[in-house]
Amino acid sequence: MRKTILLILGICGIIGGCFSQPANTKFEIKGKLSGIPDGTLMYLDNLSVSPRTSIDSVITKNSQFSFSGALKEPVVRVMVRTSDFSDYKYFWLENTGIYFTAEKGKFREALIAGSKTQDEEIELAELIKVNGDKPATYIHFIESHPNSIAGANLLNVYASTWGKDTASMLYNLLSEKMKQSLYGKSINEFISLNKNLKIGDRYVDFNQANPDGKLIKLSDFEGKIVLLDFWGSWCGPCRRDNPELLKIYNDFKKQGFEILGVAAEEKREAWIDAIRTDKITWENVSDMRGDKNQAALIYGVSYYPANFLIDKNGIIIAKDLHSKELRAKLQDILKKN
């Protein structure tokens, strides 16, 4: 860790010294690149909003670039990238001076100086090197950094994977400032909505709009066998499963089988195009909140595809069935009925 910090400080000196601008008024990113031709278009994207938005774009000159502006929030997760995403780097931006030093093909190893929050990210990277890329490493970092936006973001990313109990424990350790941050509010929403559902539990109702804007409830399908299918137009495995799922739907729908698709989408056009391309005929809904879809939070979905099979009495009887397993399960259920 000490060596990393000293290296960054050294870079400040090599490329012109650290900033002497008024604190907390605006940011300025000064980039120095190697291997990137002059005239290359560089983008600065805001990753703290959904969907990702572009803050600015500039053209490189003399192997350098610069971005400047003012943030409304104290710290924002951003990405510097080329237009084709062949090179990109995530980091934390604050209203201060930032030095960005990178080499073509190695943007993920870019050295960044000037951001206190980014220094915490570097500390996390060092912990991972020492202790391994595992949940215990991340949890230790969150526990030891209760006032860090990097820690709050980490918990927001893994809350649904680690489950409600662990998320609640770690959320309670966060400072009040972090609880009121964008990430803290998102974590709290997961904790509030998640029902920690298991096989044998009764389904939890929700309603979302289909592509026509009509609100559809899960309870609209009561009395039928329902596959609650969490998917996304961007999800390769989901799209590959859809043709076989369509065959199963057509084979069993006359016997009381239904599917309700819940799409983790941010772009309506991509969602509708996927439905059309995959020839999906079952009901599909989305709240256009991506992987923070409220139904996904209720059901604790942390990966895609994910599904829950619900019987005619509204009881969850299976989870994450692949096509062959689903067909066999439906045959067994309908044989008994």
C-alpha positions in Angstrom: 0.0 0.0 0.0 2.8 2.5 1.0 4.7 1.7 -2.2 1.5 2.4 -4.3 0.9 5.7 -2.7 4.5 6.8 -3.0 4.4 5.8 -6.7 1.3 7.9 -7.3 2.9 10.9 -5.5 6.0 10.4 -7.7 3.9 10.6 -10.8 2.4 13.9 -9.6 5.9 15.3 -9.5 7.0 13.8 -12.9 4.1 15.2 -14.9 3.9 18.6 -13.4 3.2 18.7 -9.7 -0.2 18.6 -7.9 -3.1 21.0 -8.4 -3.3 24.3 -6.6 -7.0 25.1 -7.4 -9.7 26.1 -4.9 -11.0 23.1 -3.0 -14.4 21.6 -3.5 -15.5 24.0 -6.4 -14.7 22.0 -9.5 -12.9 19.1 -11.0 -10.1 19.0 -13.5 -8.8 15.8 -15.0 -5.4 16.0 -16.7 -4.6 12.9 -18.7 -1.3 11.8 -20.1 -1.4 8.8 -22.5 1.1 6.7 -24.3 0.4 4.7 -27.4 -2.8 6.6 -28.1 -2.7 8.6 -31.4 -3.4 12.3 -31.3 -6.9 13.1 -32.5 -8.4 10.1 -30.5 -11.8 10.9 -29.0 -11.9 10.4 -25.3 -15.2 10.2 -23.2 -15.9 10.9 -19.6 -19.0 9.0 -18.5 -21.1 9.2 -15.3 -21.7 5.7 -13.9 -23.5 6.9 -10.8 -26.7 7.3 -12.8 -28.8 4.8 -14.7 -28.4 4.5 -17.6 -24.8 5.6 -17.9 -24.5 9.2 -19.3 -21.7 11.0 -21.0 -20.4 14.1 -19.2 -18.0 15.3 -21.9 -15.8 14.3 -24.7 -12.5 15.7 -25.9 -9.8 15.1 -28.6 -6.3 14.0 -27.5 -3.4 16.4 -28.4 0.3 15.9 -27.7 -0.6 12.6 -26.0 -2.7 14.5 -23.5 -6.4 15.3 -22.7 -8.3 17.2 -20.1 -11.8 17.4 -18.7 -13.2 20.0 -16.3 -16.5 20.9 -14.7 -18.3 20.9 -11.4 -20.0 17.9 -9.7 -23.3 18.3 -7.9 -22.4 15.4 -5.7 -19.2 15.2 -3.6 -18.0 12.0 -5.3 -19.1 10.4 -8.5 -18.2 7.1 -10.1 -17.0 7.7 -13.6 -15.3 6.1 -16.6 -12.7 7.5 -19.0 -12.8 5.6 -22.2 -12.2 5.5 -26.0 -15.2 5.7 -28.3 -15.1 2.0 -29.0 -14.5 0.9 -25.4 -11.2 -0.8 -26.4 -9.6 1.1 -23.5 -11.5 2.2 -20.3 -10.9 2.9 -16.6 -13.4 3.2 -13.8 -12.5 5.6 -10.9 -13.9 8.0 -8.3 -14.1 11.6 -9.3 -14.3 14.5 -6.8 -14.3 18.3 -7.2 -10.5 18.5 -7.1 -7.6 18.0 -9.4 -7.0 14.5 -10.8 -4.0 13.2 -12.7 -4.7 10.2 -15.1 -1.8 8.3 -16.6 -2.4 5.4 -18.9 -1.0 3.3 -21.7 -2.9 1.9 -24.7 -4.2 -1.5 -24.0 -3.6 -1.1 -20.2 -6.2 1.4 -19.1 -7.3 -0.8 -16.3 -3.9 -0.3 -14.8 -4.1 3.5 -15.2 -2.5 5.4 -12.3 -4.8 8.1 -10.8 -3.8 10.7 -8.3 -5.7 13.4 -6.5 -8.9 11.6 -5.3 -9.1 10.5 -1.7 -11.9 8.1 -2.6 -9.8 6.6 -5.4 -7.0 6.1 -2.8 -9.5 4.0 -0.8 -10.2 2.0 -4.0 -6.4 1.4 -4.3 -6.4 0.2 -0.7 -9.1 -2.3 -1.5 -7.1 -3.6 -4.5 -4.2 -4.1 -2.2 -6.4 -6.1 0.3 -7.6 -8.3 -2.6 -4.0 -9.0 -3.6 -3.1 -10.0 0.0 -6.4 -11.8 1.1 -7.9 -12.9 -2.2 -10.9 -11.9 -4.3 -13.6 -13.2 -2.0 -16.6 -11.9 0.0 -14.7 -11.8 3.3 -12.2 -9.3 1.8 -14.9 -7.0 0.6 -16.9 -7.3 3.9 -13.8 -6.4 5.9 -13.2 -3.3 3.7 -16.9 -2.1 4.2 -16.6 -2.8 8.0 -13.4 -0.8 8.3 -14.6 2.1 6.1 -18.1 3.1 7.3 -17.8 6.6 5.9 -16.5 5.6 2.5 -18.6 6.0 -0.7 -16.4 3.2 -2.2 -17.5 0.9 0.6 -21.2 1.9 0.2 -21.0 1.2 -3.5 -19.4 -2.2 -2.9 -22.3 -3.1 -0.6 -24.8 -1.9 -3.1 -23.3 -4.1 -5.8 -23.2 -7.2 -3.6 -26.2 -6.7 -1.3 -28.5 -9.1 -3.3 -25.7 -11.7 -3.7 -24.8 -11.7 0.0 -28.5 -11.7 1.1 -30.7 -9.6 3.3 -29.1 -10.5 6.6 -25.5 -9.7 5.7 -26.6 -6.6 3.8 -28.6 -5.4 6.8 -25.7 -6.0 9.2 -23.3 -4.0 7.0 -25.8 -1.3 6.2 -26.2 -0.6 9.9 -22.4 -0.1 10.2 -22.5 2.7 7.6 -22.3 6.3 8.7 -25.5 8.4 8.5 -23.8 10.3 5.6 -23.4 7.1 3.6 -26.9 5.9 4.5 -28.2 9.0 2.8 -26.0 8.6 -0.2 -27.3 7.3 -3.6 -25.8 3.9 -2.8 -27.1 3.9 0.8 -30.6 4.6 -0.3 -30.4 1.8 -2.9 -29.1 -0.7 -0.2 -31.9 0.3 2.1 -34.5 -0.2 -0.7 -33.2 -3.8 -1.2 -33.4 -4.5 2.5 -36.9 -3.0 2.7 -38.2 -4.9 -0.3 -36.4 -8.2 -0.2 -38.6 -11.1 1.2 -35.9 -13.7 1.3 -38.2 -16.2 -0.4 -37.5 -19.9 -0.4 -39.1 -23.0 -1.9 -42.3 -23.6 0.0 -43.1 -20.0 0.6 -46.1 -18.3 -1.0 -45.3 -15.9 -3.8 -45.2 -12.1 -3.2 -47.3 -10.0 -5.5 -46.1 -7.0 -7.5 -47.2 -5.1 -10.6 -45.3 -3.6 -13.5 -46.1 -2.3 -16.9 -45.9 -4.4 -20.1 -44.6 -2.9 -23.4 -48.1 -1.4 -24.0 -48.1 0.4 -20.7 -50.7 -1.9 -19.1 -50.0 -2.8 -15.4 -49.7 -6.6 -14.9 -49.9 -8.3 -11.5 -48.4 -11.6 -10.7 -51.7 -12.3 -8.9 -53.4 -12.0 -12.3 -52.2 -15.6 -13.0 -53.5 -17.2 -9.8 -54.9 -20.7 -10.3 -52.3 -21.4 -13.0 -48.7 -22.9 -12.9 -46.5 -19.8 -13.4 -42.9 -19.5 -14.3 -41.7 -16.1 -13.0 -38.8 -15.5 -15.4 -36.1 -12.8 -14.7 -34.2 -12.0 -17.8 -32.8 -9.1 -19.9 -32.3 -8.2 -23.6 -28.6 -7.9 -22.8 -28.3 -11.3 -21.1 -26.7 -13.8 -23.5 -27.8 -17.0 -21.6 -31.3 -15.6 -21.3 -31.6 -15.0 -25.0 -30.2 -18.5 -25.8 -32.8 -20.1 -23.6 -35.7 -18.3 -25.1 -36.3 -20.5 -28.1 -36.6 -23.7 -25.9 -38.7 -21.8 -23.4 -41.0 -20.8 -26.2 -41.4 -24.5 -27.2 -42.2 -25.4 -23.6 -44.7 -22.6 -23.3 -46.5 -23.7 -26.5 -46.5 -27.3 -25.3 -48.1 -26.6 -21.9 -50.0 -23.4 -22.0 -53.3 -25.2 -22.8 -52.8 -27.2 -19.6 -52.7 -24.1 -17.4 -49.0 -23.1 -17.7 -48.1 -19.4 -17.9 -44.9 -17.4 -17.9 -44.4 -13.9 -16.6 -41.2 -12.4 -17.8 -39.6 -9.6 -15.7 -37.0 -7.8 -17.7 -34.0 -6.0 -16.1 -34.0 -3.2 -18.6 -33.0 0.5 -18.9 -33.6 1.0 -22.6 -37.2 0.3 -23.7 -36.3 -0.1 -27.4 -33.8 -2.9 -26.6 -36.4 -4.7 -24.5 -39.1 -4.5 -27.2 -36.7 -5.5 -29.9 -35.6 -8.6 -27.9 -39.3 -9.6 -27.4 -39.9 -9.2 -31.1 -36.7 -11.0 -32.2 -37.1 -13.9 -29.8 -40.8 -14.2 -30.7 -41.8 -14.1 -27.1 -45.6 -14.5 -26.7 -46.0 -14.6 -23.0 -46.6 -11.5 -20.8 -43.5 -9.4 -20.1 -43.1 -6.5 -17.7 -40.4 -4.1 -16.6 -40.0 -1.0 -14.5 -37.0 0.1 -16.6 -34.7 0.2 -13.5 -32.1 -2.3 -14.8 -30.9 -4.8 -12.2 -32.6 -2.7 -9.5 -36.0 -3.8 -10.8 -38.3 -3.8 -7.8 -39.5 -7.3 -8.4 -35.9 -8.6 -8.6 -35.2 -6.9 -5.3 -38.3 -8.6 -3.7 -37.2 -12.0 -5.0 -33.5 -11.4 -4.3 -32.3 -11.9 -7.8 -28.5 -11.4 -8.1 -27.9 -13.2 -11.5 -29.6 -13.7 -14.8 -31.4 -15.7 -15.9 -33.2 -16.6 -12.7 -36.7 -18.1 -12.3 -39.3 -19.3 -9.8 -41.9 -21.9 -10.5 -45.1 -21.2 -8.7 -47.9 -23.8 -8.4 -51.7 -23.3 -8.8 -52.0 -22.6 -5.1 -49.4 -19.8 -5.2 -46.5 -21.8 -3.6 -43.0 -21.6 -4.9 -42.1 -25.2 -5.8 -38.8 -24.8 -7.6 -36.1 -22.2 -8.5 -33.7 -21.8 -11.4 -34.9 -24.6 -13.6 -33.2 -25.0 -17.0 -35.3 -25.9 -20.0 -35.0 -29.8 -19.6 -35.6 -29.5 -15.9 -38.6 -27.3 -16.4 -40.2 -29.6 -19.0 -39.7 -32.6 -16.7 -41.1 -30.7 -13.7 -44.2 -29.6 -15.6 -44.8 -33.2 -16.9 -44.6 -34.5 -13.4 -47.0 -31.8 -12.0 -49.6 -32.2 -14.7 -49.5 -36.0 -14.5 -50.4 -35.8 -10.9 -53.2 -33.3 -11.6 
